[in-house]
Protein backbone atom coordinates (compact mmCIF):
# COMPACT_ATOMS: atom_id res chain seq x y z
CA UNK A 1 0.00 0.00 0.00
CA UNK A 2 1.25 3.48 -0.87
CA UNK A 3 0.50 6.24 1.62
CA UNK A 4 0.51 9.84 0.43
CA UNK A 5 0.77 12.86 2.66
CA UNK A 6 -1.80 15.59 2.08
CA UNK A 7 0.77 18.05 0.74
CA UNK A 8 1.88 15.47 -1.85
CA UNK A 9 -1.66 15.02 -3.11
CA UNK A 10 -2.21 18.78 -3.24
CA UNK A 11 1.14 19.30 -4.99
CA UNK A 12 -0.02 16.85 -7.67
CA UNK A 13 -3.32 18.72 -8.09
CA UNK A 14 -1.81 22.20 -8.19
CA UNK A 15 -0.88 22.26 -11.92
CA UNK A 16 -4.49 21.56 -12.85
CA UNK A 17 -6.02 24.40 -10.85
CA UNK A 18 -6.08 28.12 -11.50
CA UNK A 19 -3.93 30.40 -9.33
CA UNK A 20 -7.12 31.51 -7.55
CA UNK A 21 -9.22 28.36 -7.17
CA UNK A 22 -12.48 28.04 -5.30
CA UNK A 23 -11.99 25.04 -3.02
CA UNK A 24 -14.57 23.18 -0.94
CA UNK A 25 -13.12 21.21 1.94
CA UNK A 26 -15.62 19.01 3.76
CA UNK A 27 -14.50 17.33 6.96
CA UNK A 28 -12.03 20.07 7.91
CA UNK A 29 -11.40 18.46 11.35
CA UNK A 30 -8.73 20.73 12.91
CA UNK A 31 -8.00 22.98 9.93
CA UNK A 32 -4.42 21.91 9.18
CA UNK A 33 -5.18 20.90 5.59
CA UNK A 34 -7.29 24.05 5.30
CA UNK A 35 -4.25 26.14 6.18
CA UNK A 36 -2.09 24.12 3.80
CA UNK A 37 -4.48 24.94 0.95
CA UNK A 38 -4.71 28.57 2.07
CA UNK A 39 -0.93 28.82 1.86
CA UNK A 40 -0.65 26.94 -1.45
CA UNK A 41 -3.31 29.14 -3.06
CA UNK A 42 -3.16 32.54 -1.33
CA UNK A 43 -5.29 34.07 -4.10
CA UNK A 44 -7.84 31.26 -3.82
CA UNK A 45 -10.89 30.86 -1.63
CA UNK A 46 -11.29 27.89 0.68
CA UNK A 47 -14.72 26.98 2.05
CA UNK A 48 -14.17 24.67 5.04
CA UNK A 49 -17.04 22.56 6.43
CA UNK A 50 -16.93 21.00 9.89
CA UNK A 51 -20.20 20.18 11.68
CA UNK A 52 -18.89 19.04 15.10
CA UNK A 53 -19.04 22.08 17.44
CA UNK A 54 -15.70 21.46 19.22
CA UNK A 55 -13.92 20.75 15.95
CA UNK A 56 -15.56 23.71 14.21
CA UNK A 57 -14.17 25.98 16.95
CA UNK A 58 -10.72 24.47 16.34
CA UNK A 59 -10.97 25.06 12.58
CA UNK A 60 -11.96 28.67 13.21
CA UNK A 61 -9.03 29.11 15.60
CA UNK A 62 -6.56 27.46 13.21
CA UNK A 63 -7.69 29.52 10.21
CA UNK A 64 -8.23 32.86 11.99
CA UNK A 65 -5.17 34.36 10.26
CA UNK A 66 -6.24 33.20 6.78
CA UNK A 67 -8.41 35.83 5.07
CA UNK A 68 -9.14 33.45 2.17
CA UNK A 69 -10.88 30.84 4.36
CA UNK A 70 -14.57 30.80 5.21
CA UNK A 71 -15.76 28.23 7.77
CA UNK A 72 -19.21 26.65 7.95
CA UNK A 73 -20.58 24.65 10.85
CA UNK A 74 -22.47 22.41 8.44
CA UNK A 75 -22.18 18.88 7.11
CA UNK A 76 -22.28 18.47 3.35
CA UNK A 77 -24.90 15.87 2.54
CA UNK A 78 -27.39 14.66 -0.04
CA UNK A 79 -30.15 16.56 1.77
CA UNK A 80 -30.59 19.87 3.52
CA UNK A 81 -31.89 19.75 7.08
CA UNK A 82 -30.74 17.89 10.16
CA UNK A 83 -29.02 14.50 10.35
CA UNK A 84 -27.48 12.28 12.98
CA UNK A 85 -23.69 12.36 13.05
CA UNK A 86 -21.87 9.44 14.66
CA UNK A 87 -19.09 10.88 16.82
CA UNK A 88 -15.82 9.01 16.98
CA UNK A 89 -13.17 9.01 19.65
CA UNK A 90 -10.07 7.10 20.53
CA UNK A 91 -10.53 4.88 23.62
CA UNK A 92 -7.52 6.49 25.35
CA UNK A 93 -8.96 9.99 24.69
CA UNK A 94 -12.55 9.85 25.94
CA UNK A 95 -14.91 12.72 25.09
CA UNK A 96 -12.52 14.16 22.49
CA UNK A 97 -13.91 13.85 18.94
CA UNK A 98 -11.49 12.23 16.52
CA UNK A 99 -11.42 12.49 12.76
CA UNK A 100 -13.71 9.59 11.84
CA UNK A 101 -17.08 11.26 12.56
CA UNK A 102 -19.61 10.19 9.97
CA UNK A 103 -23.18 10.55 8.79
CA UNK A 104 -22.99 6.81 8.08
CA UNK A 105 -23.60 4.42 10.94
CA UNK A 106 -20.29 2.68 11.72
CA UNK A 107 -20.01 -0.93 10.58
CA UNK A 108 -16.84 -2.41 9.10
CA UNK A 109 -14.55 0.19 10.67
CA UNK A 110 -15.40 -1.19 14.10
CA UNK A 111 -13.69 -4.48 13.21
CA UNK A 112 -10.52 -2.82 11.87
CA UNK A 113 -9.87 0.13 14.14
CA UNK A 114 -9.70 0.94 17.84
CA UNK A 115 -11.82 4.04 17.25
CA UNK A 116 -15.21 3.89 18.95
CA UNK A 117 -18.48 5.73 18.32
CA UNK A 118 -20.04 6.18 21.77
CA UNK A 119 -22.23 9.20 20.95
CA UNK A 120 -24.24 10.90 18.28
CA UNK A 121 -25.30 14.47 17.75
CA UNK A 122 -27.69 16.19 15.41
CA UNK A 123 -26.01 18.42 12.85
CA UNK A 124 -27.23 20.82 10.20
CA UNK A 125 -26.74 19.47 6.70
CA UNK A 126 -26.74 21.11 3.29
CA UNK A 127 -26.30 19.95 -0.28
CA UNK A 128 -23.56 21.42 -2.43
CA UNK A 129 -26.16 22.99 -4.71
CA UNK A 130 -28.13 24.54 -1.85
CA UNK A 131 -24.93 25.88 -0.28
CA UNK A 132 -23.73 27.37 -3.58
CA UNK A 133 -27.09 29.03 -4.11
CA UNK A 134 -27.34 30.32 -0.53
CA UNK A 135 -23.84 31.85 -0.58
CA UNK A 136 -23.82 32.90 -4.27
CA UNK A 137 -20.90 30.62 -5.21
CA UNK A 138 -20.94 30.47 -9.03
CA UNK A 139 -18.46 27.60 -9.38
CA UNK A 140 -16.09 25.30 -7.50
CA UNK A 141 -12.70 24.29 -8.90
CA UNK A 142 -11.71 21.60 -6.41
CA UNK A 143 -13.46 19.36 -3.89
CA UNK A 144 -11.40 18.04 -0.94
CA UNK A 145 -13.81 15.62 0.71
CA UNK A 146 -12.96 13.57 3.81
CA UNK A 147 -16.39 12.23 4.72
CA UNK A 148 -15.77 8.70 5.92
CA UNK A 149 -17.51 7.03 2.99
CA UNK A 150 -20.22 9.66 2.47
CA UNK A 151 -18.50 11.31 -0.50
CA UNK A 152 -20.70 9.74 -3.18
CA UNK A 153 -23.84 10.75 -1.29
CA UNK A 154 -22.64 14.38 -1.34
CA UNK A 155 -21.83 14.23 -5.04
C-alpha positions as CSV (number, residue, x, y, z in Angstrom):
1,X,0.0,0.0,0.0
2,X,1.3,3.5,-0.9
3,X,0.5,6.2,1.6
4,X,0.5,9.8,0.4
5,X,0.8,12.9,2.7
6,X,-1.8,15.6,2.1
7,X,0.8,18.0,0.7
8,X,1.9,15.5,-1.9
9,X,-1.7,15.0,-3.1
10,X,-2.2,18.8,-3.2
11,X,1.1,19.3,-5.0
12,X,0.0,16.8,-7.7
13,X,-3.3,18.7,-8.1
14,X,-1.8,22.2,-8.2
15,X,-0.9,22.3,-11.9
16,X,-4.5,21.6,-12.9
17,X,-6.0,24.4,-10.9
18,X,-6.1,28.1,-11.5
19,X,-3.9,30.4,-9.3
20,X,-7.1,31.5,-7.5
21,X,-9.2,28.4,-7.2
22,X,-12.5,28.0,-5.3
23,X,-12.0,25.0,-3.0
24,X,-14.6,23.2,-0.9
25,X,-13.1,21.2,1.9
26,X,-15.6,19.0,3.8
27,X,-14.5,17.3,7.0
28,X,-12.0,20.1,7.9
29,X,-11.4,18.5,11.4
30,X,-8.7,20.7,12.9
31,X,-8.0,23.0,9.9
32,X,-4.4,21.9,9.2
33,X,-5.2,20.9,5.6
34,X,-7.3,24.0,5.3
35,X,-4.3,26.1,6.2
36,X,-2.1,24.1,3.8
37,X,-4.5,24.9,1.0
38,X,-4.7,28.6,2.1
39,X,-0.9,28.8,1.9
40,X,-0.7,26.9,-1.4
41,X,-3.3,29.1,-3.1
42,X,-3.2,32.5,-1.3
43,X,-5.3,34.1,-4.1
44,X,-7.8,31.3,-3.8
45,X,-10.9,30.9,-1.6
46,X,-11.3,27.9,0.7
47,X,-14.7,27.0,2.0
48,X,-14.2,24.7,5.0
49,X,-17.0,22.6,6.4
50,X,-16.9,21.0,9.9
51,X,-20.2,20.2,11.7
52,X,-18.9,19.0,15.1
53,X,-19.0,22.1,17.4
54,X,-15.7,21.5,19.2
55,X,-13.9,20.8,15.9
56,X,-15.6,23.7,14.2
57,X,-14.2,26.0,16.9
58,X,-10.7,24.5,16.3
59,X,-11.0,25.1,12.6
60,X,-12.0,28.7,13.2
61,X,-9.0,29.1,15.6
62,X,-6.6,27.5,13.2
63,X,-7.7,29.5,10.2
64,X,-8.2,32.9,12.0
65,X,-5.2,34.4,10.3
66,X,-6.2,33.2,6.8
67,X,-8.4,35.8,5.1
68,X,-9.1,33.5,2.2
69,X,-10.9,30.8,4.4
70,X,-14.6,30.8,5.2
71,X,-15.8,28.2,7.8
72,X,-19.2,26.7,7.9
73,X,-20.6,24.6,10.9
74,X,-22.5,22.4,8.4
75,X,-22.2,18.9,7.1
76,X,-22.3,18.5,3.4
77,X,-24.9,15.9,2.5
78,X,-27.4,14.7,0.0
79,X,-30.1,16.6,1.8
80,X,-30.6,19.9,3.5
81,X,-31.9,19.7,7.1
82,X,-30.7,17.9,10.2
83,X,-29.0,14.5,10.4
84,X,-27.5,12.3,13.0
85,X,-23.7,12.4,13.1
86,X,-21.9,9.4,14.7
87,X,-19.1,10.9,16.8
88,X,-15.8,9.0,17.0
89,X,-13.2,9.0,19.6
90,X,-10.1,7.1,20.5
91,X,-10.5,4.9,23.6
92,X,-7.5,6.5,25.4
93,X,-9.0,10.0,24.7
94,X,-12.6,9.9,25.9
95,X,-14.9,12.7,25.1
96,X,-12.5,14.2,22.5
97,X,-13.9,13.9,18.9
98,X,-11.5,12.2,16.5
99,X,-11.4,12.5,12.8
100,X,-13.7,9.6,11.8
101,X,-17.1,11.3,12.6
102,X,-19.6,10.2,10.0
103,X,-23.2,10.6,8.8
104,X,-23.0,6.8,8.1
105,X,-23.6,4.4,10.9
106,X,-20.3,2.7,11.7
107,X,-20.0,-0.9,10.6
108,X,-16.8,-2.4,9.1
109,X,-14.6,0.2,10.7
110,X,-15.4,-1.2,14.1
111,X,-13.7,-4.5,13.2
112,X,-10.5,-2.8,11.9
113,X,-9.9,0.1,14.1
114,X,-9.7,0.9,17.8
115,X,-11.8,4.0,17.2
116,X,-15.2,3.9,18.9
117,X,-18.5,5.7,18.3
118,X,-20.0,6.2,21.8
119,X,-22.2,9.2,20.9
120,X,-24.2,10.9,18.3
121,X,-25.3,14.5,17.7
122,X,-27.7,16.2,15.4
123,X,-26.0,18.4,12.8
124,X,-27.2,20.8,10.2
125,X,-26.7,19.5,6.7
126,X,-26.7,21.1,3.3
127,X,-26.3,19.9,-0.3
128,X,-23.6,21.4,-2.4
129,X,-26.2,23.0,-4.7
130,X,-28.1,24.5,-1.8
131,X,-24.9,25.9,-0.3
132,X,-23.7,27.4,-3.6
133,X,-27.1,29.0,-4.1
134,X,-27.3,30.3,-0.5
135,X,-23.8,31.8,-0.6
136,X,-23.8,32.9,-4.3
137,X,-20.9,30.6,-5.2
138,X,-20.9,30.5,-9.0
139,X,-18.5,27.6,-9.4
140,X,-16.1,25.3,-7.5
141,X,-12.7,24.3,-8.9
142,X,-11.7,21.6,-6.4
143,X,-13.5,19.4,-3.9
144,X,-11.4,18.0,-0.9
145,X,-13.8,15.6,0.7
146,X,-13.0,13.6,3.8
147,X,-16.4,12.2,4.7
148,X,-15.8,8.7,5.9
149,X,-17.5,7.0,3.0
150,X,-20.2,9.7,2.5
151,X,-18.5,11.3,-0.5
152,X,-20.7,9.7,-3.2
153,X,-23.8,10.8,-1.3
154,X,-22.6,14.4,-1.3
155,X,-21.8,14.2,-5.0
